[in-house]
Amino acid sequence: MRSIIFHLAFPVADIPQTKQFYGEGLGCQVGRETSASVILNLYGNQLVAHVTHQPLAIQQGIYPRHFGLVFTELGEWESLRDRCQTHQLEFFQQPKQRFVGDITEHYTFFLSDPFHNLLEFKHYIHFESVFGAREFGLVGDRI
């Protein structure tokens, strides 16, 4: 058992749709739930979806807000990519390689859940780029 896990709470509008996207689509284990919230296990990390009655904003791009996972093994990233395609989840950005030839080169794709939350799943070619490569001096897209 891991001694530290990540927790993220995020807004949704409907628990059954949440369970369909995250449980059936992404393969999250569904935990405790009420009519207003549900706990999801995303690769050993705790996501908690909370129903809100406030309008859910649609972002025009991937910034400023998204969440996801960094896979240490390309095969695991490919397996999730394939699962998302099989379950016809909505890709906000199709699978691709970003920053080819740079120290920060990685495979990535973005999903949009039914409530406009953006999720990114990636695998770095050079693992040290996950937290390091400070001398490179860029985070995200070149603007």
C-alpha positions as CSV (number, residue, x, y, z in Angstrom):
1,M,0.0,0.0,0.0
2,R,1.3,3.5,-0.9
3,S,1.9,5.8,2.0
4,I,0.9,8.9,0.2
5,I,-1.8,9.3,-2.5
6,F,-3.1,12.2,-4.4
7,H,-6.6,13.6,-3.8
8,L,-8.6,15.9,-6.1
9,A,-12.2,17.1,-5.8
10,F,-13.8,18.5,-8.9
11,P,-17.3,19.6,-10.1
12,V,-19.8,17.5,-12.0
13,A,-23.5,17.9,-12.8
14,D,-24.6,14.2,-12.7
15,I,-23.4,11.2,-10.7
16,P,-24.6,8.5,-13.2
17,Q,-22.7,10.3,-16.1
18,T,-19.7,10.6,-13.9
19,K,-19.7,6.9,-13.1
20,Q,-20.1,6.1,-16.8
21,F,-17.2,8.3,-17.9
22,Y,-14.8,7.6,-15.1
23,G,-15.8,4.1,-14.1
24,E,-16.7,2.4,-17.4
25,G,-14.7,4.6,-19.7
26,L,-11.5,5.3,-17.8
27,G,-11.7,2.2,-15.7
28,C,-11.7,3.9,-12.3
29,Q,-13.0,1.8,-9.4
30,V,-16.1,3.5,-8.0
31,G,-16.1,3.9,-4.2
32,R,-18.6,5.4,-1.8
33,E,-21.3,7.6,-3.3
34,T,-24.2,9.7,-2.4
35,S,-26.7,11.5,-4.7
36,A,-24.3,14.5,-4.6
37,S,-20.8,12.9,-4.7
38,V,-18.8,9.9,-5.7
39,I,-15.3,8.7,-4.9
40,L,-13.2,7.3,-7.7
41,N,-9.9,5.4,-7.7
42,L,-7.8,6.6,-10.6
43,Y,-4.7,4.4,-10.6
44,G,-4.5,4.5,-6.8
45,N,-5.3,8.2,-6.4
46,Q,-8.6,9.5,-5.0
47,L,-10.8,11.6,-7.1
48,V,-14.0,13.0,-5.6
49,A,-16.7,14.2,-7.9
50,H,-19.1,16.7,-6.3
51,V,-22.4,17.8,-7.9
52,T,-22.7,21.5,-8.4
53,H,-25.7,23.4,-9.6
54,Q,-23.5,26.3,-10.8
55,P,-22.8,26.5,-14.5
56,L,-19.7,24.5,-15.5
57,A,-17.4,26.6,-17.6
58,I,-16.0,25.4,-20.9
59,Q,-12.3,26.2,-21.4
60,Q,-11.2,27.3,-24.9
61,G,-7.9,25.5,-24.5
62,I,-5.9,23.2,-22.2
63,Y,-4.8,26.1,-20.0
64,P,-5.2,27.1,-17.2
65,R,-6.9,24.1,-15.7
66,H,-6.6,20.3,-16.3
67,F,-5.6,17.3,-14.3
68,G,-4.3,13.8,-15.1
69,L,-1.5,11.3,-14.8
70,V,2.1,10.9,-15.9
71,F,2.8,7.3,-16.9
72,T,6.3,6.0,-16.3
73,E,5.8,3.2,-18.8
74,L,4.8,3.9,-22.4
75,G,2.8,0.7,-22.6
76,E,0.5,1.7,-19.8
77,W,-0.1,5.1,-21.5
78,E,-0.9,3.2,-24.8
79,S,-3.3,0.9,-22.9
80,L,-5.2,3.8,-21.5
81,R,-5.2,5.5,-24.9
82,D,-6.6,2.4,-26.5
83,R,-9.3,2.0,-23.7
84,C,-10.4,5.6,-24.2
85,Q,-10.7,5.0,-28.0
86,T,-12.6,1.8,-27.5
87,H,-15.0,3.4,-25.1
88,Q,-15.4,6.4,-27.5
89,L,-14.5,9.0,-24.8
90,E,-14.3,12.6,-26.0
91,F,-10.8,13.6,-26.9
92,F,-10.2,17.3,-26.4
93,Q,-6.8,16.7,-28.1
94,Q,-6.0,13.5,-30.0
95,P,-3.0,11.4,-28.9
96,K,0.3,12.8,-30.1
97,Q,3.9,13.6,-29.3
98,R,4.7,17.1,-28.1
99,F,8.0,18.9,-28.1
100,V,9.7,16.3,-30.3
101,G,13.5,16.4,-30.0
102,D,13.4,18.5,-26.7
103,I,14.2,17.1,-23.3
104,T,10.5,17.6,-22.5
105,E,9.3,15.4,-25.4
106,H,6.3,13.3,-24.4
107,Y,3.3,11.4,-25.6
108,T,0.0,13.0,-24.6
109,F,-3.7,13.2,-25.0
110,F,-6.5,15.2,-23.4
111,L,-10.0,14.1,-22.7
112,S,-13.0,16.2,-21.9
113,D,-15.4,14.7,-19.4
114,P,-19.2,15.3,-19.8
115,F,-18.8,18.3,-17.5
116,H,-16.0,20.1,-19.4
117,N,-13.2,19.0,-17.0
118,L,-10.1,18.4,-19.0
119,L,-7.8,15.5,-18.2
120,E,-4.3,14.9,-19.6
121,F,-2.5,11.6,-19.7
122,K,1.2,11.6,-20.7
123,H,4.4,9.7,-20.8
124,Y,7.8,11.5,-20.9
125,I,10.6,10.1,-23.1
126,H,13.1,11.4,-20.6
127,F,11.8,10.7,-17.1
128,E,13.9,13.5,-15.6
129,S,11.6,16.0,-17.3
130,V,8.8,15.1,-15.0
131,F,10.3,17.3,-12.2
132,G,13.6,18.3,-13.5
133,A,15.2,19.8,-16.7
134,R,15.0,23.2,-15.0
135,E,17.7,24.6,-17.3
136,F,15.2,24.1,-20.2
137,G,13.1,27.0,-18.8
138,L,9.7,26.1,-20.4
139,V,6.5,24.7,-19.0
140,G,3.8,23.8,-21.5
141,D,3.3,25.3,-24.9
142,R,5.5,28.0,-26.3
143,I,3.5,31.2,-26.2
